[in-house]
Amino acid sequence: MASAQNIEGLGVLIGSTDIEPLIAWYRAALEPLGARWEEHLLMVGPGAIIGFDQRDDVAPKAAEPGRHLVNISVRDIRAAQEHLDSLGVTWVRPVEDNGGGWLFSTVEDPDGNYLQLIQGPKGS
C-alpha cells in the first residue's frame, strides 16, 4: 500500500503553438508576485509548478477556456490585481468576494486560457 504522504506537489503543463510569448506573459504576471523561473518551469509555490510545452496538436486559442483553470493562491489579491492591471491583462472576472473571506478573480492569458487568483480567509 502506498504511503498517505507520498504526494509532494502539483503541476500543470500548458501546451501552446507559440510558447515563447506565453512563457513571457506568465513570467511577467507571476514573478513579481513571488513565482520564480527555474530552467524550464515556473515555480509558483512549494511543490507547485507551471510548465510549458510547444505543441502542434492544439489550436492557437483555447476552445473552452473555462474547462481547466490554473489556480494561484495569493496573500494579497488586491496587490496582485494592481500588478496585473499594470500589464493590461484581460479580466474575465474582476476580484470578487465570494463570502467567508474568499476572494476570487480570473484573467485570460495570451492563448485564451484562464488564470484564477484566489485569496483565502485571513489566518487560514
N, C-alpha and C positions, 0 to 999 in steps of 0.2 A: 504494500500500500504506500502511495506517495505521501510525503510529509505535508501537513497542513500549512507549513511555512515555506513551500517550495517556490512560490511566485515572487520574483524580485522587481518586477516593473511592468510597464505598459508602453507600447509604442504604436505609432500609426505611420503608415507609408503612403505618401501622396504621389500618385502617378500623374505625369504631365507630358504633353507633346513638346513643351518648351520649358525645360526645368530651371534654367538659369534665372529668368525673371521671377519665377515662383520662389526660388530659394532667397533671392534678394528681398522680395516682399516680406517673407516670413522673418527673415533676419532683422529687417528694419522695424517690423511690427513688434517682435518679441524680445530681441536682445536688450533694448532699453528697459524692459520690464523684468529682466533677470535671466532670460534664457542665454545659453552660450553655444557657439558653434564648435564642434569637435570633429575634425576630419571630414566627415560627410553627413553628420547628423546634427540636429538642433536639440540640445539637451534642455528640457523645459521643467525639470524637477528631478528629485531623487528617483532614479529608475524609470524616468518618463522621457521618451524621445519622439521627435518627428523626423522621419526620413523622407527622401525624395527620390523618385525613380523616373528616368527618361523612358517613355513608352510610346509605341506606335499602335497600340490596341485600345487607346482611349480617345475620346473626342477632345477637341481643343477647349471646350467649355463643359462643365458638369451638367448632365441632363436632368438630374434630380438632386440638387444641392442639399436639400434637407434630409436626404436618406442617411448620410453619415456626417455628423458634426464633430469637428475637432474641438474638444473642451479644454480650456485652460483655467485653472483656479488662480485667482489673484487676491492679494490682501486689500488692495485699494482700486476698485473698479472705476472710480471717478478719475483717478490719475491715469489709468490705462486708457480711458475714454479720451482724455485730453491729449495724450500722446498719439493715439490713433487718429484723432481729428487733425492733428498737425500733419499727418501723412496723407490726408484727403481720402481716407477709406470710404467704401460704400457701406452704410449701415443698413442691415436687414431688419434689425431690432435694436433700437437705442436702449440704453441702460433702463431697466425696468425692475421695480420692486415686486417680487413675487410673494411677499409675505414671509413672516417668520425670520426676517433678517437675510433672506436670499435675494441677491441681485443678479440679473442675467442681461447679457447683450450679445448680439451676433453681427459680425461683419462678413463681407464677401471677399475672398482672395481673388487674384487676377484670373484664375481658371474657373471662377464661379462656385468654388467650394465654400462652405460656411465654417467660420471660426467663431466659437462661442466662448465668451468670458463669463466666469461665474465667481461671485464673492459670497461666501457663506456667512452665517451669523458670527458676529464678533465673539471671540472666546471659544469658538467650536473647533 
